[in-house]
Each structure stands twice: as structure tokens, then as C-alpha cells.
């Protein structure tokens, strides 16, 4: 029963995060891949790959210099990054 409850809690958390991301997406600036290419190597930009593990593992394409973070554990990793940087999150 405990495992089922943990799975249900994780599912609710993931759905909540995805809903929040979708809702906020209209407010978040978007960029083209050409704009991102111009930012590669910039010390003031942190590129975060937030694809889920299976998608990330299956992909042959990864942005050089990007860091991989689990989108379901934002509260565990967000504090390790400086707040004065520009963040680029991508999931596809």
C-alpha cells in the first residue's frame, strides 16, 4: 500500500508541475535555436535539459554544455544555481 501511495503522490506532483509549466509557458519568453546557438559558451547563461530520464537517455542529441536536471525534483536542485544568471530550459 505504501508503494501505491508514493506512486500516487509522485504522479500528482508531476501533473501539478506540468500544469504549472504549461500555464506559465505563455509568459515565458521563447527563443529560436539560432538565438540559443549565439548564447552557447556565455558564462552568464545556464542551459538546463529537463527531459525526463527515458527521453534524455534515448536521445542522441544533447546540447553541449547543458546540465541535465530531473524536472520532478526542482526543489532539490534549483538552489545550487546562481540567481543572477540567465536560464534556458529545454525539454525536446
Rosetta blueprint (number, residue, H / E / L):
1 X L
2 X H
3 X H
4 X H
5 X H
6 X H
7 X H
8 X H
9 X H
10 X H
11 X H
12 X H
13 X H
14 X H
15 X H
16 X H
17 X H
18 X H
19 X H
20 X H
21 X H
22 X H
23 X H
24 X H
25 X H
26 X L
27 X L
28 X L
29 X L
30 X L
31 X L
32 X L
33 X H
34 X H
35 X H
36 X H
37 X H
38 X L
39 X L
40 X L
41 X L
42 X L
43 X L
44 X L
45 X E
46 X E
47 X E
48 X E
49 X E
50 X L
51 X L
52 X L
53 X H
54 X H
55 X H
56 X H
57 X H
58 X H
59 X L
60 X L
61 X L
62 X L
63 X L
64 X L
65 X L
66 X L
67 X E
68 X E
69 X L
70 X L
71 X H
72 X H
73 X H
74 X H
75 X H
76 X H
77 X H
78 X H
79 X H
80 X H
81 X L
82 X L
83 X L
84 X L
85 X L
86 X E
87 X E
88 X E
89 X E
90 X E
91 X L
92 X L
